[in-house]
Amino acid sequence: MKKLLSTLLVASIGGGSALYIQQKFFKQEDFASHQTINYAPPVRLTSASNAVSSSAPDFTGAAEASVNAVVHVTTRTEQKYNQLNYDPFHQFFYGQPQQPRIQQGSGSGVIINKDGYIVTNNHVIADADKIEVILNDKRTYTAELVGADPQTDLALLKIKEKDLPFLAYGNSDNVKVGEWCLAIGNPFNLTSTITAGIISAKGRNINILENDPAHGQFPIESFLQTDAAVNPGNSGGALVSTNGDLIGINSAIASQNGAYIGYSFAIPVNIVKKVVSDLAEYGTVQRAFIGVSIRDIDSKLAEEKSLKDLKGIYVNGLTENGSAEAAGVQLGDVITKVEGFEVNNVPELQEQVGKYRPGDKVGVTLIRGNKEITLPVVLKNKDGNVSVIKKEKVEAKEVKSIASLGASFEEVNKADLKKLGIQNGVQVTELRNGKLFTSGVKEGFIITSIDKKKISNLADIDNAMKGKTGGILIEGMYPNGMHAYYGFGM
């Protein structure tokens, strides 16, 4: 008991001493300063009028200026039966011929001219037999296809109407990552839907367009990437700045299930302007080439080639007699600018060159050794000259006097014949249940001769088949270069 009392006495003396020392030598405010915690002010309810900060973006003006210039595009495509989907027992069991299937599609479009010119995606209207445009005020028009460019996934339509609301072109070169933007379209057939987001990247290449140099397909992919929600049906719709200017045409989404999951991609309006202008004036795109083989610069290439900077695009090949070679560009040069605009990857270079036509002179800035030089480069077309290429309009029509062949034909233009390395030919555009179908001919086959007689036009087929009996030998080739021969009896 005595031991316990002694312990309590010692503890009391120690505690009292500590309290005396604190009060004597330390100020209360000094102690408190070491224990300060900054608490956030409590959350308070606010009125609706004060809920949005005055610095928050206001999209109402851009939305009102844009929504009436974005249209709904619907398509109708008749899927004719061929060797792949023809059912020879259909008529036997059902008592009637197999009927073609009708496929319907939809997307969006943007009015770019008060006189009825509308831009959309090529994939929205590809292979369509009928195209309709529905305005935001519900007026409906049948649209004419002025021209299409699969290499940029753009198409130009025209409706017969005047004084339409339209979107003014912006400048996609001036668009900055982080800027607010609006996506306007018709997702899931919900007309006039507006979503907002930011530009999250520029110069994106996602490899969705067909690249086939052997057949003159050189896709240009330098997309604006945005997180504005874009879903099926938005294709061909508008990407708009907060000023209400058109800065892109929505074209694709990054998705594994077909629905929006965070990123969408739009064709920059500066490419759109060039393509649309060419389609309206020439019916086809006047595509310019700089004549170089290039690659992006990474740390491995920089070390291998002793490059001091990772900026720009490395020239590792030159087209013989091409624009770059003629201007003095050399292997190992690093292209950094086109007409003053910086280019740091292949898509950015393609985008800048894609704004020009053959014959245009552009300033190409490059690094050679330790020097920066700018060379005037006169751009050329794929044939190595500066001539304008005009689309040859060829109307497809059926040769009535040879109905037994069960096919429709189209004359082939000279440019396509040259690509295939043949002098003449008439293409099968549609097959029905006739001699060509049963002998194994497929749509797209180009007939070059019938019984050794050269076929150059529709009249040649008519003349070769008049009064024909017995065996027939047809020769020709497919667009992929495969030669084929078919025989049948009349």
C-alpha positions as CSV (number, residue, x, y, z in Angstrom):
1,M,0.0,0.0,0.0
2,K,2.8,2.3,0.9
3,K,4.5,1.5,-2.5
4,L,1.3,2.5,-4.4
5,L,0.9,5.8,-2.6
6,S,4.6,6.6,-3.3
7,T,4.0,6.0,-7.0
8,L,0.9,8.2,-7.1
9,L,2.8,11.0,-5.3
10,V,5.7,10.9,-7.8
11,A,3.2,11.0,-10.8
12,S,1.4,14.0,-9.3
13,I,4.6,15.9,-8.8
14,G,5.8,15.2,-12.4
15,G,2.5,16.2,-13.9
16,G,2.3,19.4,-12.0
17,S,5.9,20.3,-12.9
18,A,5.1,19.8,-16.6
19,L,2.0,22.1,-16.4
20,Y,4.0,24.8,-14.6
21,I,6.8,24.8,-17.2
22,Q,4.3,25.0,-20.2
23,Q,2.5,28.0,-18.7
24,K,5.7,29.7,-17.7
25,F,7.8,29.4,-20.9
26,F,5.4,28.7,-23.8
27,K,2.7,31.0,-25.2
28,Q,-0.7,29.4,-26.0
29,E,-0.7,30.7,-29.6
30,D,2.7,29.1,-30.4
31,F,1.4,25.7,-29.4
32,A,-1.8,26.1,-31.4
33,S,0.1,27.2,-34.5
34,H,1.6,23.7,-34.8
35,Q,-1.8,22.1,-34.6
36,T,-3.6,24.2,-37.2
37,I,-5.8,22.2,-39.7
38,N,-7.3,24.0,-42.7
39,Y,-10.9,22.8,-43.1
40,A,-12.9,23.5,-46.3
41,P,-16.0,25.6,-45.8
42,P,-19.2,23.6,-45.3
43,V,-21.2,22.8,-48.4
44,R,-24.3,24.9,-48.7
45,L,-27.3,24.6,-51.1
46,T,-27.5,27.3,-53.7
47,S,-30.2,28.6,-56.0
48,A,-30.4,27.4,-59.6
49,S,-29.3,30.8,-60.8
50,N,-26.1,30.6,-58.9
51,A,-25.4,26.9,-59.5
52,V,-23.2,27.5,-62.6
53,S,-20.1,29.6,-62.3
54,S,-19.9,32.6,-64.6
55,S,-16.7,31.2,-66.0
56,A,-18.3,27.9,-67.2
57,P,-18.6,27.4,-71.0
58,D,-21.9,28.4,-72.5
59,F,-22.9,26.3,-75.5
60,T,-26.3,27.7,-76.1
61,G,-25.3,30.1,-78.8
62,A,-23.3,27.5,-80.8
63,A,-26.1,25.0,-80.5
64,E,-28.7,27.4,-81.7
65,A,-26.5,28.4,-84.7
66,S,-25.7,24.8,-85.6
67,V,-28.6,22.5,-85.0
68,N,-30.7,23.5,-88.1
69,A,-27.7,23.0,-90.4
70,V,-27.3,19.3,-89.4
71,V,-29.5,16.9,-91.3
72,H,-30.6,13.3,-91.0
73,V,-29.5,11.1,-94.0
74,T,-31.3,7.9,-94.8
75,T,-30.2,5.4,-97.5
76,R,-31.9,2.5,-99.3
77,T,-29.8,-0.2,-100.9
78,E,-31.2,-3.1,-102.9
79,Q,-29.1,-6.2,-102.2
80,K,-29.4,-8.3,-105.4
81,Y,-28.8,-12.0,-105.1
82,N,-25.6,-13.4,-106.7
83,Q,-23.6,-16.6,-106.3
84,L,-23.0,-15.9,-102.6
85,N,-26.6,-15.6,-101.5
86,Y,-28.7,-17.1,-104.4
87,D,-30.9,-20.0,-103.3
88,P,-31.7,-22.3,-106.3
89,F,-34.6,-24.0,-104.4
90,H,-36.4,-20.8,-103.4
91,Q,-38.7,-20.6,-106.5
92,F,-39.4,-24.4,-106.4
93,F,-40.6,-24.3,-102.7
94,Y,-42.2,-20.9,-102.7
95,G,-43.6,-20.6,-106.2
96,Q,-41.9,-17.2,-106.9
97,P,-38.4,-16.0,-107.8
98,Q,-36.1,-15.0,-105.0
99,Q,-36.6,-11.3,-104.3
100,P,-33.8,-8.9,-103.7
101,R,-33.3,-7.8,-100.1
102,I,-33.7,-4.1,-99.1
103,Q,-31.1,-2.7,-96.7
104,Q,-31.7,0.6,-95.0
105,G,-29.1,2.8,-93.3
106,S,-28.9,6.2,-91.7
107,G,-26.4,8.8,-90.6
108,S,-26.0,12.6,-90.5
109,G,-24.9,15.3,-92.8
110,V,-24.0,19.0,-92.6
111,I,-25.4,21.8,-94.9
112,I,-22.4,23.8,-96.1
113,N,-24.1,26.0,-98.6
114,K,-27.5,27.8,-98.7
115,D,-28.2,26.3,-102.1
116,G,-28.4,22.7,-100.8
117,Y,-24.9,21.3,-100.7
118,I,-24.5,18.8,-97.9
119,V,-21.3,16.9,-96.8
120,T,-21.5,13.5,-95.1
121,N,-19.3,10.4,-94.8
122,N,-18.7,8.2,-97.7
123,H,-19.5,5.1,-95.6
124,V,-22.9,6.5,-94.9
125,I,-24.0,6.6,-98.5
126,A,-21.7,3.9,-100.1
127,D,-23.6,1.6,-102.6
128,A,-26.9,3.3,-101.8
129,D,-29.6,3.2,-104.5
130,K,-31.6,6.1,-102.9
131,I,-30.5,8.8,-100.5
132,E,-32.9,11.0,-98.6
133,V,-32.2,14.0,-96.5
134,I,-34.5,15.1,-93.6
135,L,-34.0,18.6,-92.3
136,N,-34.4,19.6,-88.7
137,D,-37.8,21.1,-89.5
138,K,-38.8,17.7,-90.9
139,R,-38.8,18.6,-94.6
140,T,-37.7,15.6,-96.7
141,Y,-35.7,15.6,-100.0
142,T,-34.3,13.1,-102.4
143,A,-30.5,13.8,-102.6
144,E,-28.2,13.6,-105.6
145,L,-24.7,12.2,-105.0
146,V,-22.3,14.8,-106.4
147,G,-19.2,12.8,-105.6
148,A,-17.5,10.7,-103.0
149,D,-13.9,10.1,-101.8
150,P,-13.3,6.9,-99.9
151,Q,-9.7,8.0,-99.2
152,T,-11.0,10.6,-96.8
153,D,-14.4,9.1,-96.1
154,L,-16.2,12.1,-97.4
155,A,-19.2,12.5,-99.8
156,L,-21.0,15.5,-101.2
157,L,-24.8,15.5,-101.7
158,K,-27.1,18.1,-103.3
159,I,-30.8,18.8,-102.7
160,K,-33.0,21.1,-104.7
161,E,-33.7,23.9,-102.2
162,K,-32.6,27.4,-101.7
163,D,-31.9,29.7,-98.7
164,L,-31.1,26.9,-96.3
165,P,-29.3,27.4,-93.0
166,F,-25.7,26.3,-93.2
167,L,-22.5,26.1,-91.1
168,A,-19.6,28.3,-91.8
169,Y,-16.1,26.7,-92.1
170,G,-13.8,27.2,-89.2
171,N,-10.0,26.5,-89.3
172,S,-9.0,23.1,-88.0
173,D,-5.3,24.2,-88.0
174,N,-6.0,26.6,-85.2
175,V,-7.9,24.1,-83.1
176,K,-6.1,23.4,-79.8
177,V,-6.1,20.4,-77.6
178,G,-8.3,21.1,-74.6
179,E,-10.8,23.3,-76.5
180,W,-14.4,22.7,-75.9
181,C,-16.5,21.5,-78.9
182,L,-19.9,20.2,-79.7
183,A,-20.9,17.1,-81.7
184,I,-24.2,17.4,-83.5
185,G,-26.0,14.5,-85.3
186,N,-28.6,11.8,-85.2
187,P,-27.4,8.9,-83.0
188,F,-29.7,5.9,-82.9
189,N,-32.1,7.9,-85.2
190,L,-32.6,10.5,-82.5
191,T,-32.7,13.6,-84.5
192,S,-30.8,16.8,-83.6
193,T,-28.8,15.5,-80.7
194,I,-26.0,17.7,-79.2
195,T,-23.2,16.5,-77.0
196,A,-20.2,18.4,-75.6
197,G,-16.6,17.5,-74.9
198,I,-13.0,18.7,-75.6
199,I,-10.5,18.2,-78.3
200,S,-8.3,15.5,-76.7
201,A,-5.8,15.0,-79.5
202,K,-5.0,16.0,-83.1
203,G,-3.4,14.2,-86.0
204,R,-4.7,10.8,-85.0
205,N,-4.3,7.8,-87.4
206,I,-6.5,4.9,-86.5
207,N,-6.1,2.8,-89.7
208,I,-9.8,2.5,-90.6
209,L,-9.6,3.6,-94.3
210,E,-8.4,1.2,-97.0
211,N,-4.8,1.5,-98.0
212,D,-4.2,0.0,-101.5
213,P,-1.4,1.8,-103.4
214,A,-1.6,-0.7,-106.2
215,H,-5.1,0.6,-107.1
216,G,-4.4,4.3,-106.2
217,Q,-5.8,4.2,-102.7
218,F,-3.8,6.5,-100.5
219,P,-6.0,7.2,-97.4
220,I,-5.5,10.4,-95.4
221,E,-6.1,10.0,-91.7
222,S,-5.3,12.9,-89.5
223,F,-8.4,12.9,-87.2
224,L,-9.4,15.3,-84.5
225,Q,-10.0,13.2,-81.4
226,T,-12.7,14.3,-79.0
227,D,-14.5,12.9,-75.9
228,A,-17.8,14.3,-77.0
229,A,-20.2,11.4,-77.1
230,V,-20.6,10.1,-80.7
231,N,-22.6,7.0,-81.4
232,P,-23.9,5.1,-84.5
233,G,-25.9,7.6,-86.6
234,N,-23.6,10.5,-85.7
235,S,-21.4,9.6,-88.7
236,G,-21.4,12.6,-91.1
237,G,-22.5,15.0,-88.4
238,A,-20.8,18.2,-87.3
239,L,-18.0,18.9,-84.9
240,V,-18.5,22.5,-84.0
241,S,-16.5,25.1,-82.0
242,T,-18.0,27.2,-79.2
243,N,-18.3,30.0,-81.8
244,G,-20.6,27.8,-83.9
245,D,-18.0,27.2,-86.7
246,L,-17.6,23.8,-88.4
247,I,-14.3,22.3,-87.4
248,G,-14.8,18.7,-88.4
249,I,-17.0,16.0,-89.8
250,N,-17.6,13.1,-87.3
251,S,-16.5,9.9,-88.8
252,A,-15.6,7.1,-86.3
253,I,-15.6,5.9,-82.8
254,A,-13.1,3.9,-80.8
255,S,-15.2,1.0,-79.6
256,Q,-15.2,-2.8,-79.3
257,N,-18.9,-3.1,-79.2
258,G,-20.1,-0.5,-81.7
259,A,-21.1,2.1,-79.1
260,Y,-19.3,5.1,-77.7
261,I,-16.8,4.3,-74.9
262,G,-14.8,7.5,-74.6
263,Y,-13.2,8.6,-77.9
264,S,-14.5,9.7,-81.2
265,F,-12.8,11.0,-84.4
266,A,-13.6,13.7,-86.8
267,I,-12.2,14.7,-90.2
268,P,-10.6,18.2,-89.9
269,V,-12.6,20.8,-91.7
270,N,-9.5,22.0,-93.7
271,I,-9.4,18.6,-95.4
272,V,-13.2,18.8,-95.8
273,K,-13.0,22.2,-97.6
274,K,-10.5,20.9,-100.1
275,V,-12.3,17.6,-100.9
276,V,-15.7,19.2,-101.2
277,S,-14.4,21.9,-103.5
278,D,-12.8,19.3,-105.8
279,L,-15.9,17.1,-105.9
280,A,-18.1,20.1,-106.7
281,E,-15.8,21.4,-109.5
282,Y,-14.3,18.2,-111.0
283,G,-16.4,15.3,-109.7
284,T,-13.2,13.7,-108.2
285,V,-10.5,14.8,-105.8
286,Q,-7.3,16.5,-107.2
287,R,-4.8,14.7,-104.9
288,A,-1.3,16.1,-104.6
289,F,1.8,14.2,-103.6
290,I,5.1,15.5,-102.2
291,G,6.9,12.4,-103.5
292,V,8.7,11.1,-100.3
293,S,8.8,7.9,-98.3
294,I,8.7,9.0,-94.7
295,R,8.6,7.7,-91.1
296,D,8.0,9.1,-87.7
297,I,11.0,9.9,-85.5
298,D,11.3,8.0,-82.2
299,S,14.3,7.7,-79.8
300,K,15.6,4.6,-81.6
301,L,15.6,6.2,-85.0
302,A,17.2,9.4,-83.5
303,E,20.0,7.4,-82.0
304,E,20.5,5.4,-85.2
305,K,20.6,8.4,-87.5
306,S,22.3,10.8,-84.9
307,L,19.4,13.1,-84.9
308,K,19.5,15.8,-82.2
309,D,15.7,16.3,-82.0
310,L,12.6,14.0,-82.0
311,K,10.5,16.6,-83.9
312,G,9.6,16.3,-87.5
313,I,9.4,13.5,-90.0
314,Y,12.4,11.5,-91.4
315,V,12.8,11.2,-95.2
316,N,14.0,7.7,-96.0
317,G,13.0,7.6,-99.6
318,L,12.3,9.8,-102.7
319,T,10.0,9.1,-105.6
320,E,11.9,9.2,-108.9
321,N,11.0,12.4,-110.7
322,G,8.7,13.3,-107.8
323,S,8.0,16.8,-106.4
324,A,10.5,16.5,-103.5
325,E,13.4,15.2,-105.6
326,A,12.9,18.0,-108.1
327,A,12.9,20.6,-105.3
328,G,16.2,19.3,-103.8
329,V,14.9,17.3,-100.9
330,Q,17.5,14.6,-99.9
331,L,17.5,11.3,-98.1
332,G,18.0,11.9,-94.4
333,D,16.3,15.3,-94.3
334,V,13.9,15.9,-91.5
335,I,10.7,17.7,-92.6
336,T,9.4,20.0,-89.8
337,K,7.0,22.4,-91.5
338,V,4.7,22.7,-94.5
339,E,3.8,26.3,-95.4
340,G,4.7,27.3,-91.8
341,F,2.6,24.7,-90.1
342,E,4.6,22.3,-87.9
343,V,4.4,18.6,-88.8
344,N,5.6,16.0,-86.2
345,N,4.1,12.8,-87.5
346,V,3.1,11.2,-90.8
347,P,-0.7,12.0,-90.5
348,E,0.1,15.7,-89.9
349,L,2.2,15.9,-93.0
350,Q,-0.5,14.1,-95.0
351,E,-3.1,16.5,-93.7
352,Q,-1.1,19.6,-94.7
353,V,-0.2,18.3,-98.2
354,G,-3.8,17.1,-98.6
355,K,-5.0,20.7,-98.5
356,Y,-3.4,21.4,-101.9
357,R,-3.8,20.5,-105.5
358,P,-1.3,19.3,-108.1
359,G,0.5,22.4,-109.4
360,D,0.4,24.3,-106.1
361,K,3.8,25.5,-104.8
362,V,4.3,25.0,-101.0
363,G,7.2,25.9,-98.8
364,V,8.7,22.8,-97.1
365,T,10.9,23.5,-94.1
366,L,13.5,20.8,-93.2
367,I,16.5,20.2,-91.1
368,R,19.7,19.0,-92.9
369,G,22.6,18.5,-90.7
370,N,22.5,21.4,-88.3
371,K,20.8,23.8,-90.8
372,E,17.2,24.7,-91.2
373,I,16.3,25.4,-94.9
374,T,13.0,26.0,-96.7
375,L,12.5,24.6,-100.2
376,P,9.7,25.6,-102.7
377,V,8.1,22.3,-103.7
378,V,5.7,22.1,-106.7
379,L,3.3,19.3,-105.9
380,K,2.4,16.7,-108.5
381,N,-0.5,14.1,-109.0
382,K,0.0,10.3,-108.8
383,D,0.9,10.3,-112.5
384,G,3.8,12.6,-111.9
385,N,2.4,15.7,-113.5
386,V,0.3,18.7,-112.6
387,S,-2.6,18.1,-114.9
388,V,-6.2,18.3,-113.6
389,I,-8.0,14.9,-113.5
390,K,-11.6,15.0,-114.5
391,K,-14.0,12.2,-113.7
392,E,-15.3,10.4,-116.7
393,K,-19.1,10.1,-116.3
394,V,-20.2,6.7,-117.5
395,E,-23.8,5.7,-117.2
396,A,-24.6,2.0,-116.5
397,K,-27.4,0.6,-118.7
398,E,-28.8,-2.8,-119.6
399,V,-28.4,-4.2,-123.1
400,K,-32.0,-5.1,-123.8
401,S,-31.3,-7.3,-126.9
402,I,-29.3,-9.9,-124.9
403,A,-31.6,-10.6,-122.0
404,S,-30.6,-14.2,-122.1
405,L,-27.3,-13.3,-120.5
406,G,-29.2,-12.0,-117.5
407,A,-26.9,-9.1,-116.8
408,S,-26.4,-5.4,-116.8
409,F,-23.2,-3.8,-118.1
410,E,-21.1,-0.7,-117.8
411,E,-18.4,0.7,-120.0
412,V,-15.1,1.0,-118.3
413,N,-13.3,4.3,-118.4
414,K,-9.8,4.7,-119.7
415,A,-8.1,5.3,-116.4
416,D,-9.4,2.0,-114.9
417,L,-8.4,0.1,-118.1
418,K,-4.9,1.6,-117.8
419,K,-4.6,0.5,-114.1
420,L,-5.5,-3.1,-115.1
421,G,-3.2,-3.1,-118.1
422,I,-5.9,-3.8,-120.7
423,Q,-7.0,-1.9,-123.8
424,N,-10.7,-2.6,-123.7
425,G,-13.5,-4.1,-121.7
426,V,-17.1,-3.9,-120.5
427,Q,-17.9,-4.6,-116.9
428,V,-20.7,-6.8,-115.5
429,T,-22.5,-4.6,-112.9
430,E,-25.5,-6.8,-112.1
431,L,-26.4,-10.5,-112.4
432,R,-29.7,-12.1,-112.6
433,N,-30.7,-15.7,-113.4
434,G,-29.2,-16.0,-116.9
435,K,-26.3,-17.6,-118.8
436,L,-23.5,-15.6,-117.2
437,F,-24.8,-16.4,-113.7
438,T,-25.1,-20.1,-114.3
439,S,-21.7,-20.3,-115.9
440,G,-20.0,-18.8,-112.8
441,V,-19.4,-15.2,-113.8
442,K,-19.3,-12.9,-110.8
443,E,-20.3,-9.2,-110.6
444,G,-17.3,-6.9,-111.4
445,F,-16.0,-9.2,-114.2
446,I,-14.7,-7.2,-117.2
447,I,-15.5,-8.9,-120.5
448,T,-12.7,-8.2,-123.0
449,S,-13.8,-10.6,-125.8
450,I,-16.6,-12.8,-126.9
451,D,-15.6,-15.6,-129.2
452,K,-12.3,-13.8,-129.9
453,K,-14.1,-10.6,-130.9
454,K,-12.9,-7.5,-129.0
455,I,-15.5,-5.9,-126.7
456,S,-15.0,-2.2,-126.1
457,N,-18.5,-0.9,-125.5
458,L,-22.1,-2.0,-125.0
459,A,-22.8,-2.1,-128.7
460,D,-20.0,-4.6,-129.2
461,I,-21.7,-7.1,-126.8
462,D,-25.0,-6.6,-128.6
463,N,-23.4,-7.3,-132.0
464,A,-21.4,-10.3,-130.8
465,M,-24.5,-12.0,-129.4
466,K,-27.0,-11.3,-132.2
467,G,-28.3,-14.5,-133.7
468,K,-25.7,-16.5,-131.8
469,T,-26.3,-20.3,-131.3
470,G,-24.1,-23.1,-130.0
471,G,-21.2,-22.6,-127.7
472,I,-20.0,-19.2,-126.5
473,L,-16.5,-18.4,-125.1
474,I,-16.2,-15.2,-123.0
475,E,-12.8,-13.9,-121.9
476,G,-11.8,-11.2,-119.4
477,M,-10.5,-10.3,-116.0
478,Y,-11.6,-9.2,-112.5
479,P,-10.6,-5.9,-110.9
480,N,-8.0,-7.8,-108.8
481,G,-6.1,-8.7,-111.9
482,M,-7.3,-12.3,-112.2
483,H,-7.9,-13.5,-115.8
484,A,-10.9,-15.8,-116.4
485,Y,-12.6,-17.7,-119.2
486,Y,-16.2,-18.9,-119.2
487,G,-18.1,-21.1,-121.7
488,F,-21.7,-21.9,-122.1
489,G,-24.2,-22.9,-124.8
490,M,-27.0,-20.9,-126.3
